[in-house]
Amino acid sequence: MKTLALIDYGSGNIRSASRALAQAAKLAEIDLRLQITCDPEIIANSDAIFLPGVGHFSDCMKELNARDGVVEVLRTKVLQGDKPFMGICVGMQLLASLGREDGQTPGLSFLAGSVDKLCPSDASLAIPHMGWNEIQHINHALFHDLGQQPHLYFTHSYAFTPEDKSVIAATADYGGAFTAAVVKDNIFGTQFHPEKSQTTGQKLLANFLKWKP
């Protein structure tokens, strides 16, 4: 059995994420024990970690910091260890050094870079960016069987720009290219919402559950 800690810190769509992960486990033919938690001990003892995120960077970081020991266990088990980790939407953005939504807020600093407001070259494009968009991705096990240019569902006004461009695993275009996914060692993040991306999102989550970085 594989255990996965789905971090509940009051800033993510836990119900939607848990349903999607359970369905992905069936697709991957994995016996998954899904633990919705903010208990550092449970997180430390899990086989993998999943961090959702909805809302503003500053609010999400504040809520994460308010959970005693959670940031510390993430640093130990993810950044300094090899436990597979996936963050989605703001959960990916929190990996950055700095977020510039509602002022400047330090992030987890797992991947150097900043989260800044989308500035499409076409002024007619609405912010937030909402809906389906094609991504261009690298050749990686996490994107297995998704096709060359899959479509995923986005809803965001800010995007992560890593200092090290080699961690960019996928890009999308919305009046200019932006980071759609990042990967480095055991750390994976997506700006899009796989739990809202139907079959394609299910395949990606299944790939994460099978991933052995």
C-alpha positions as a Python dict, from the first residue, in 0.01 Angstrom:
ca = {
    (1, 'M'): (0, 0, 0),
    (2, 'K'): (116, 352, -82),
    (3, 'T'): (42, 636, 160),
    (4, 'L'): (-6, 993, 42),
    (5, 'A'): (-38, 1298, 267),
    (6, 'L'): (-280, 1551, 122),
    (7, 'I'): (-198, 1865, 318),
    (8, 'D'): (-507, 2039, 454),
    (9, 'Y'): (-411, 2393, 558),
    (10, 'G'): (-737, 2569, 481),
    (11, 'S'): (-628, 2698, 141),
    (12, 'G'): (-702, 2421, -104),
    (13, 'N'): (-991, 2240, -266),
    (14, 'I'): (-939, 1927, -58),
    (15, 'R'): (-1257, 1747, -161),
    (16, 'S'): (-1190, 1784, -534),
    (17, 'A'): (-823, 1691, -497),
    (18, 'S'): (-896, 1385, -284),
    (19, 'R'): (-1155, 1254, -532),
    (20, 'A'): (-917, 1304, -823),
    (21, 'L'): (-629, 1131, -643),
    (22, 'A'): (-851, 835, -550),
    (23, 'Q'): (-959, 799, -913),
    (24, 'A'): (-599, 831, -1031),
    (25, 'A'): (-495, 553, -795),
    (26, 'K'): (-750, 323, -958),
    (27, 'L'): (-618, 419, -1301),
    (28, 'A'): (-262, 349, -1189),
    (29, 'E'): (-374, 26, -1018),
    (30, 'I'): (-222, 144, -690),
    (31, 'D'): (-359, 59, -347),
    (32, 'L'): (-356, 411, -204),
    (33, 'R'): (-411, 522, 153),
    (34, 'L'): (-499, 890, 125),
    (35, 'Q'): (-444, 1087, 444),
    (36, 'I'): (-590, 1438, 462),
    (37, 'T'): (-378, 1601, 730),
    (38, 'C'): (-166, 1882, 866),
    (39, 'D'): (3, 1655, 1121),
    (40, 'P'): (382, 1673, 1070),
    (41, 'E'): (431, 1314, 1188),
    (42, 'I'): (182, 1176, 937),
    (43, 'I'): (339, 1386, 661),
    (44, 'A'): (687, 1264, 758),
    (45, 'N'): (582, 899, 748),
    (46, 'S'): (391, 916, 419),
    (47, 'D'): (530, 784, 92),
    (48, 'A'): (440, 1101, -101),
    (49, 'I'): (309, 1451, -35),
    (50, 'F'): (47, 1657, -220),
    (51, 'L'): (0, 2032, -161),
    (52, 'P'): (-309, 2199, -310),
    (53, 'G'): (-365, 2573, -313),
    (54, 'V'): (-647, 2812, -399),
    (55, 'G'): (-652, 3187, -346),
    (56, 'H'): (-381, 3445, -286),
    (57, 'F'): (-15, 3358, -238),
    (58, 'S'): (12, 3564, 81),
    (59, 'D'): (-296, 3406, 240),
    (60, 'C'): (-188, 3052, 150),
    (61, 'M'): (163, 3103, 285),
    (62, 'K'): (21, 3252, 605),
    (63, 'E'): (-207, 2951, 655),
    (64, 'L'): (74, 2706, 583),
    (65, 'N'): (305, 2878, 832),
    (66, 'A'): (27, 2870, 1093),
    (67, 'R'): (29, 2488, 1097),
    (68, 'D'): (291, 2396, 1355),
    (69, 'G'): (577, 2194, 1211),
    (70, 'V'): (438, 2157, 858),
    (71, 'V'): (687, 2385, 680),
    (72, 'E'): (971, 2228, 879),
    (73, 'V'): (872, 1873, 785),
    (74, 'L'): (839, 1974, 420),
    (75, 'R'): (1192, 2113, 426),
    (76, 'T'): (1324, 1795, 585),
    (77, 'K'): (1135, 1535, 384),
    (78, 'V'): (1101, 1710, 49),
    (79, 'L'): (1377, 1965, 8),
    (80, 'Q'): (1647, 1776, 197),
    (81, 'G'): (1508, 1427, 134),
    (82, 'D'): (1371, 1236, -159),
    (83, 'K'): (999, 1206, -85),
    (84, 'P'): (790, 1263, -402),
    (85, 'F'): (606, 1596, -378),
    (86, 'M'): (342, 1757, -597),
    (87, 'G'): (198, 2107, -562),
    (88, 'I'): (-87, 2241, -775),
    (89, 'C'): (-180, 2600, -860),
    (90, 'V'): (-84, 2812, -556),
    (91, 'G'): (63, 2494, -409),
    (92, 'M'): (320, 2511, -688),
    (93, 'Q'): (368, 2887, -654),
    (94, 'L'): (458, 2848, -285),
    (95, 'L'): (775, 2666, -396),
    (96, 'A'): (912, 3003, -506),
    (97, 'S'): (1136, 3236, -306),
    (98, 'L'): (892, 3525, -327),
    (99, 'G'): (532, 3600, -418),
    (100, 'R'): (426, 3948, -526),
    (101, 'E'): (52, 3913, -475),
    (102, 'D'): (-74, 4149, -204),
    (103, 'G'): (273, 4286, -140),
    (104, 'Q'): (585, 4072, -114),
    (105, 'T'): (564, 3744, 74),
    (106, 'P'): (851, 3496, 121),
    (107, 'G'): (769, 3149, -12),
    (108, 'L'): (911, 2810, 74),
    (109, 'S'): (1221, 2881, -140),
    (110, 'F'): (1240, 2523, -265),
    (111, 'L'): (1297, 2662, -616),
    (112, 'A'): (1451, 3007, -653),
    (113, 'G'): (1230, 3252, -837),
    (114, 'S'): (929, 3478, -801),
    (115, 'V'): (555, 3470, -858),
    (116, 'D'): (435, 3772, -1053),
    (117, 'K'): (113, 3890, -1214),
    (118, 'L'): (40, 3773, -1566),
    (119, 'C'): (87, 4053, -1817),
    (120, 'P'): (-44, 3933, -2156),
    (121, 'S'): (86, 4118, -2460),
    (122, 'D'): (-272, 4130, -2588),
    (123, 'A'): (-463, 4374, -2366),
    (124, 'S'): (-793, 4213, -2464),
    (125, 'L'): (-703, 3892, -2279),
    (126, 'A'): (-882, 3878, -1944),
    (127, 'I'): (-713, 3833, -1608),
    (128, 'P'): (-753, 3590, -1439),
    (129, 'H'): (-664, 3340, -1709),
    (130, 'M'): (-941, 3082, -1688),
    (131, 'G'): (-1011, 2778, -1901),
    (132, 'W'): (-842, 2515, -2111),
    (133, 'N'): (-499, 2579, -2257),
    (134, 'E'): (-246, 2373, -2449),
    (135, 'I'): (87, 2306, -2282),
    (136, 'Q'): (429, 2226, -2427),
    (137, 'H'): (609, 1979, -2202),
    (138, 'I'): (946, 1807, -2172),
    (139, 'N'): (995, 1435, -2215),
    (140, 'H'): (944, 1309, -1859),
    (141, 'A'): (773, 1016, -1688),
    (142, 'L'): (523, 1257, -1531),
    (143, 'F'): (386, 1344, -1876),
    (144, 'H'): (371, 987, -2004),
    (145, 'D'): (78, 917, -2237),
    (146, 'L'): (-50, 1276, -2227),
    (147, 'G'): (34, 1345, -2591),
    (148, 'Q'): (266, 1611, -2732),
    (149, 'Q'): (39, 1912, -2671),
    (150, 'P'): (-223, 1819, -2411),
    (151, 'H'): (-488, 2063, -2290),
    (152, 'L'): (-520, 2131, -1917),
    (153, 'Y'): (-745, 2355, -1711),
    (154, 'F'): (-609, 2683, -1567),
    (155, 'T'): (-747, 2948, -1336),
    (156, 'H'): (-488, 3201, -1215),
    (157, 'S'): (-373, 3562, -1227),
    (158, 'Y'): (-10, 3502, -1125),
    (159, 'A'): (263, 3274, -1254),
    (160, 'F'): (596, 3140, -1126),
    (161, 'T'): (918, 3244, -1301),
    (162, 'P'): (1206, 3023, -1182),
    (163, 'E'): (1560, 3162, -1187),
    (164, 'D'): (1688, 2826, -1313),
    (165, 'K'): (1507, 2770, -1642),
    (166, 'S'): (1606, 2403, -1643),
    (167, 'V'): (1336, 2331, -1381),
    (168, 'I'): (1060, 2439, -1621),
    (169, 'A'): (885, 2118, -1724),
    (170, 'A'): (603, 2272, -1926),
    (171, 'T'): (493, 2608, -2061),
    (172, 'A'): (167, 2753, -2187),
    (173, 'D'): (88, 3068, -2382),
    (174, 'Y'): (-153, 3342, -2283),
    (175, 'G'): (-38, 3655, -2458),
    (176, 'G'): (314, 3529, -2388),
    (177, 'A'): (470, 3212, -2249),
    (178, 'F'): (446, 3132, -1878),
    (179, 'T'): (550, 2839, -1659),
    (180, 'A'): (285, 2567, -1657),
    (181, 'A'): (483, 2305, -1463),
    (182, 'V'): (815, 2263, -1284),
    (183, 'V'): (1016, 1958, -1189),
    (184, 'K'): (1344, 1913, -1005),
    (185, 'D'): (1458, 1587, -848),
    (186, 'N'): (1161, 1476, -632),
    (187, 'I'): (969, 1806, -660),
    (188, 'F'): (686, 1852, -912),
    (189, 'G'): (441, 2138, -949),
    (190, 'T'): (170, 2242, -1192),
    (191, 'Q'): (8, 2580, -1244),
    (192, 'F'): (-292, 2409, -1400),
    (193, 'H'): (-549, 2205, -1208),
    (194, 'P'): (-517, 1833, -1291),
    (195, 'E'): (-820, 1760, -1074),
    (196, 'K'): (-1028, 1977, -1311),
    (197, 'S'): (-863, 1850, -1631),
    (198, 'Q'): (-1071, 1538, -1687),
    (199, 'T'): (-897, 1237, -1848),
    (200, 'T'): (-569, 1417, -1911),
    (201, 'G'): (-548, 1533, -1551),
    (202, 'Q'): (-626, 1182, -1426),
    (203, 'K'): (-340, 1040, -1633),
    (204, 'L'): (-99, 1299, -1496),
    (205, 'L'): (-199, 1229, -1135),
    (206, 'A'): (-163, 857, -1200),
    (207, 'N'): (186, 922, -1335),
    (208, 'F'): (270, 1112, -1016),
    (209, 'L'): (148, 826, -797),
    (210, 'K'): (369, 583, -994),
    (211, 'W'): (667, 822, -1003),
    (212, 'K'): (996, 709, -853),
    (213, 'P'): (1230, 1011, -872),
}
